[in-house]
Amino acid sequence: MNAKTFILIVLMAQTSGAVYYCSVSDPCGQANSTSFYEPYARFENCQHDNKNSFCDRYITPQWYRVDDVMLTQCPSLLSCGALYPVWLNGSLPSLTDGIVNRKACKVGFESCCTRSYDIQIKHCGSFYAYCLAALDTCPERYCFGKQGTCEIPTSLASSITTTTTQQTTPSLSMTCLNDPCIESNVRSLDHQESRSLHCGYKKSDENCDNDMTSGWYKSESTMVTQCPGLLACGSIYPVWLNGTIPSTGEGIVTRQACQRGFSDCCSTSYDIKVRNCGRYTAYCLRALSTCPARYCFGTGQCNSEESKDSDKNDEKEHSHGKLSVLLGGILGVLILILIVLILINFKRHNKRRGKTGSVVNIQMTEKLEQGTSNPLYRERGLSPPPYSP
């Protein structure tokens, strides 16, 4: 295999991951004639609403014209009408740049770029054309513009089927019949250290109260009585006590526990029982209907060992990512060195072949001259007389 063939193979390997569906003769023309997929509520200020099912997983990969420029800074989770917004990790091209390759980054729980997508952009004069890939998960959307209206068309809103904005679970009339102030009838709530209002959710956490056994529970901290934000209490959907802690003289009281939703503080409610036993407060809790959802207890600083482990895991993953980039760079350098060595080898081989040919020619000439000389003069060691016409 010669050097040119090797270089061609390397170039083909490097371009095999190119955005093949962007290869059209007129990107601006295609973008201008194509309606953008679900163009509404893509601004950074548009919060995700779980009643809507907007998602760019079903987008057709091709060139699009969008009235607003793609967001070039990392947005927060739950913005751009999605749980996972996707932004442009790079700059927009100028008119003279032509078609440029860029990376679009998905915002995740750990970082601003948990996943990247290859896209292409072209400045078409009065607008930008974007060649966009279909995204991997839902709800995940491309972000366009910082501020704007988050309204959706009335016809589309009416087609979204919503039974009720609030769901209520069955009552606890047949559970928690024993006395919770007898300590043997009460269980200790697990993972208490990561249930604080200030414990953020991490993807690596697998804690969820959807498989909890109904019964009386106690905790070192009281249940949170204020509406938490999303991603609090080590969960995406924290559940809080929508009421007050009873006094010791009130006995067993029924309270409402509310699950924080995307658009309000009580997207789902659960009937629970509470009793103040003096030394501790007992809560009759049941399994939650969604995951990751958890009951919130305590408002102190989050000092969870699990959170520390998660941080260590995140650091390891980040280190692994850096190592992968480093190894990729080293591999690229080695490939370049190999190409250079092959070219040097190739040139040396050609030079050597040229020199060998010259020596052979000289030797053949000498032999011819010897073959044409008079053998008489050769035997006596004399030179032939000079030629004269």
C-alpha positions in Angstrom: 0.0 0.0 0.0 1.6 3.3 -1.1 1.5 6.6 0.8 -1.3 8.2 -1.2 -3.6 5.2 -0.6 -2.9 5.3 3.2 -3.6 9.1 3.3 -6.9 8.6 1.5 -8.0 5.9 3.9 -7.2 8.2 6.9 -9.2 11.0 5.4 -12.1 8.7 4.7 -12.1 7.5 8.3 -12.1 11.1 9.5 -15.0 12.1 7.4 -17.1 9.0 7.9 -19.0 10.7 10.8 -19.9 13.7 8.7 -23.5 15.0 8.7 -24.5 13.2 5.5 -28.1 14.6 5.4 -26.7 18.1 5.2 -25.2 17.5 1.8 -27.6 19.4 -0.5 -26.9 21.8 -3.4 -28.7 24.8 -1.9 -28.9 24.8 2.0 -30.4 28.3 2.1 -33.1 27.3 -0.4 -34.0 24.1 1.5 -34.1 26.0 4.8 -36.3 28.8 3.4 -38.8 26.4 2.0 -39.1 24.0 5.0 -41.3 24.7 8.0 -39.5 24.3 11.3 -40.6 21.5 13.6 -42.6 22.7 16.6 -41.2 26.3 16.4 -43.1 27.6 19.5 -41.9 28.0 23.1 -38.2 27.5 22.2 -37.0 30.6 24.0 -34.7 30.3 27.1 -37.4 31.9 29.3 -40.0 29.2 28.3 -40.2 26.6 31.1 -40.9 23.0 30.5 -44.5 22.0 31.0 -45.2 18.3 31.5 -48.6 18.7 29.9 -46.9 19.3 26.6 -45.0 16.6 24.7 -42.6 18.8 22.7 -39.5 16.9 21.7 -37.0 17.1 18.9 -36.4 13.3 18.8 -38.9 13.2 16.0 -37.4 16.0 13.9 -36.5 15.3 10.3 -32.7 15.8 9.9 -32.3 18.5 7.3 -31.8 22.3 6.8 -34.2 24.7 8.6 -34.7 28.4 8.8 -35.4 29.7 12.4 -36.5 33.2 13.1 -34.3 33.5 16.2 -30.6 32.6 16.5 -29.6 29.5 18.3 -28.7 30.0 21.9 -24.9 30.2 22.3 -24.7 30.0 26.1 -25.6 27.2 28.5 -29.2 27.4 29.6 -30.6 25.8 32.8 -32.5 22.6 32.9 -36.3 22.9 32.3 -35.8 25.9 29.9 -36.6 26.2 26.1 -39.8 24.2 26.7 -37.8 21.0 27.6 -36.3 19.2 30.5 -33.0 18.9 28.6 -32.4 22.0 26.5 -29.8 21.8 23.6 -27.6 24.9 22.8 -24.9 25.9 20.3 -21.5 25.3 21.8 -19.7 27.7 19.4 -20.1 30.9 17.4 -22.5 31.7 14.6 -20.7 32.0 11.2 -20.3 35.2 9.1 -21.5 35.6 5.6 -18.1 34.7 4.2 -17.6 31.6 6.3 -19.9 29.4 4.2 -21.1 26.2 5.8 -19.5 25.5 9.1 -19.5 22.5 11.4 -20.6 23.0 15.0 -21.4 21.1 18.2 -24.8 21.3 19.9 -24.7 20.4 23.6 -27.4 18.8 25.7 -27.7 20.3 29.2 -27.8 17.5 31.8 -27.8 17.2 35.6 -24.0 16.9 35.8 -22.8 19.5 33.2 -23.7 21.8 30.3 -22.7 19.2 27.8 -23.6 15.7 28.8 -24.1 14.8 25.1 -23.1 16.6 21.9 -24.6 16.5 18.4 -23.0 17.4 15.0 -24.8 20.2 13.3 -24.1 22.6 10.4 -24.9 26.3 10.0 -24.8 28.7 7.1 -25.3 32.5 7.1 -27.8 33.1 4.3 -27.8 36.9 4.4 -31.1 37.7 6.1 -31.3 34.5 8.2 -29.3 31.5 9.4 -29.8 28.0 8.0 -29.4 25.2 10.5 -28.9 21.5 9.6 -30.2 19.8 12.7 -30.0 16.2 13.8 -32.7 14.3 15.6 -32.1 14.2 19.3 -31.8 11.1 21.4 -34.3 11.5 24.3 -37.5 13.2 25.3 -38.2 15.9 26.5 -35.2 17.4 24.7 -35.2 20.4 22.4 -33.0 22.9 20.5 -33.0 26.4 22.1 -33.6 29.5 19.9 -33.7 33.0 21.4 -33.4 34.3 24.9 -36.7 36.1 25.5 -40.0 35.6 23.8 -43.5 34.3 24.0 -44.1 30.9 25.4 -47.6 30.5 24.1 -48.6 27.7 21.8 -51.3 27.7 19.2 -54.9 27.4 20.5 -55.6 24.5 18.2 -52.6 22.6 19.4 -53.4 23.4 23.1 -56.9 22.0 22.7 -55.6 18.8 21.1 -53.4 18.1 24.2 -55.4 15.7 26.3 -55.3 16.5 30.0 -57.7 14.8 32.3 -57.0 16.9 35.4 -54.1 19.1 36.4 -54.0 17.4 39.7 -54.1 13.7 40.6 -55.1 12.4 44.0 -54.2 9.0 45.4 -56.6 6.8 47.4 -56.9 7.6 51.2 -55.1 5.7 54.0 -58.2 4.6 55.8 -57.1 1.0 55.9 -53.5 1.5 56.8 -51.5 2.8 59.8 -54.1 1.6 62.3 -51.5 0.9 65.1 -50.3 3.5 67.6 -47.3 5.4 66.1 -46.1 6.7 69.5 -45.1 3.1 70.4 -41.7 3.3 68.9 -41.7 -0.4 67.8 -44.5 0.4 65.4 -42.5 3.1 63.6 -39.7 2.6 61.0 -36.8 5.0 60.5 -36.9 6.7 57.1 -34.1 5.6 54.9 -31.5 7.9 53.3 -32.5 10.8 55.6 -29.2 12.6 55.0 -30.0 13.2 51.3 -33.7 14.3 51.8 -32.9 17.9 52.8 -34.4 20.8 50.9 -30.9 21.8 49.9 -29.9 18.4 48.5 -29.9 18.6 44.7 -30.8 15.8 42.4 -28.0 13.9 40.6 -28.5 11.5 37.8 -26.3 8.9 39.5 -28.7 8.8 42.5 -31.2 6.0 42.3 -33.2 6.9 45.4 -37.0 6.9 44.8 -40.0 6.4 47.1 -42.1 4.6 44.5 -41.5 1.3 46.1 -42.0 2.4 49.7 -44.0 0.1 52.0 -47.1 1.9 53.5 -46.7 2.5 57.2 -45.5 4.8 60.0 -42.1 6.4 59.6 -40.0 8.8 61.6 -37.0 11.1 60.7 -34.5 13.1 62.6 -35.8 16.2 60.8 -39.5 17.3 60.2 -41.1 17.1 56.8 -40.6 20.2 54.7 -43.7 22.5 54.9 -42.8 24.9 52.0 -43.0 24.4 48.3 -39.5 23.2 47.1 -38.1 23.8 43.7 -37.7 21.0 41.1 -34.6 18.9 41.6 -34.6 19.4 45.4 -34.5 16.8 48.1 -32.3 14.5 46.0 -35.1 14.1 43.4 -36.6 15.6 40.3 -40.1 15.7 41.9 -39.9 16.5 45.6 -42.9 15.9 47.8 -43.6 18.3 50.7 -46.2 18.7 53.5 -48.9 21.1 52.4 -50.0 21.9 56.0 -48.6 22.3 59.5 -47.1 19.8 62.0 -49.7 19.0 64.6 -49.2 19.6 68.3 -48.9 16.7 70.8 -52.5 17.1 71.9 -54.1 16.9 68.4 -53.5 13.2 68.0 -53.4 11.7 64.5 -54.3 14.2 61.8 -54.7 13.9 58.1 -52.6 16.1 55.9 -51.9 16.5 52.2 -48.5 15.8 50.7 -47.9 17.6 47.4 -45.6 16.6 44.6 -43.8 19.5 43.0 -44.5 19.7 39.2 -43.1 21.6 36.3 -45.8 24.2 36.3 -47.1 24.3 39.9 -46.3 23.2 43.5 -49.0 20.5 43.7 -49.2 18.5 40.4 -50.1 15.4 42.4 -51.3 15.1 46.0 -51.2 12.2 48.5 -53.2 11.8 51.7 -50.9 11.1 54.6 -51.3 10.9 58.4 -49.2 12.8 60.9 -48.8 12.5 64.7 -46.6 14.5 67.1 -45.3 12.0 69.7 -43.2 14.6 71.5 -39.8 12.9 71.1 -40.4 12.5 67.4 -43.1 13.1 64.8 -44.6 10.0 63.0 -45.7 10.1 59.4 -48.0 7.5 57.7 -46.5 7.4 54.2 -47.2 5.4 51.1 -45.5 4.7 47.8 -45.3 7.6 45.4 -46.7 7.2 41.8 -43.7 8.6 39.9 -39.9 8.2 39.9 -37.7 9.9 40.7 -40.0 11.4 43.4 -39.2 11.5 47.2 -40.5 12.9 50.4 -38.7 16.0 51.7 -37.4 16.1 55.2 -35.2 18.8 56.7 -34.0 22.2 55.6 -30.4 21.9 56.7 -27.2 21.7 54.8 -26.9 18.6 52.6 -24.1 16.5 53.9 -25.1 13.2 52.3 -22.4 10.5 52.0 -24.3 9.4 48.9 -24.0 13.0 47.5 -20.2 12.8 48.2 -20.0 9.5 46.4 -21.9 10.9 43.5 -19.5 13.9 43.4 -16.6 11.4 43.3 -18.3 9.5 40.5 -18.9 12.7 38.6 -15.2 13.6 39.0 -14.2 10.1 37.8 -16.5 10.4 34.8 -15.0 13.9 34.1 -11.5 12.5 34.4 -12.4 9.6 32.1 -13.7 12.1 29.6 -10.5 14.1 29.8 -8.5 10.9 29.4 -10.5 9.9 26.3 -9.8 13.3 24.7 -6.1 13.0 25.6 -5.9 9.5 24.1 -7.7 10.7 21.0 -5.2 13.5 20.6 -2.2 11.2 21.1 -3.7 8.8 18.5 -4.1 11.6 16.0 -0.5 12.7 16.5 0.7 9.1 16.1 -1.2 8.8 12.8 0.3 12.0 11.5 3.8 10.8 12.5 3.1 7.5 10.7 2.1 9.4 7.6 5.2 11.6 7.7 7.4 8.5 8.1 5.8 6.8 5.2 6.3 9.8 3.0 10.0 10.1 4.0 10.5 6.4 3.3 8.8 6.8 0.0 11.1 9.6 -1.0 14.2 7.8 0.2 13.2 4.7 -1.8 12.8 6.9 -5.0 16.3 8.5 -4.5 18.0 5.2 -3.9 16.4 3.8 -7.0 17.7 6.8 -9.0 21.2 6.4 -7.7 21.3 2.7 -8.4 20.2 3.3 -11.9 23.0 5.8 -12.5 25.7 3.4 -11.2 24.3 0.6 -13.5 24.4 3.0 -16.5 28.0 3.9 -15.8 29.1 0.3 -15.4 27.3 -0.7 -18.6 29.0 2.2 -20.5 32.4 1.0 -19.3 31.7 -2.5 -20.4 30.6 -1.4 -23.8 33.7 0.7 -24.2 35.8 -2.3 -23.2 33.9 -4.6 -25.6 34.5 -2.3 -28.6 38.3 -1.8 -28.0 40.9 -3.8 -30.1 42.0 -7.0 -28.3 45.5 -6.6 -29.7 46.1 -3.3 -27.9 44.4 -4.7 -24.8 46.8 -7.6 -24.6 49.9 -5.4 -25.0 48.6 -2.7 -22.7 48.8 -0.1 -25.5 46.3 2.5 -26.3 44.9 2.6 -29.8 46.0 5.5 -32.0 43.8 8.6 -32.2 41.2 8.6 -34.8 41.8 10.7 -37.9 39.5 10.9 -40.8 
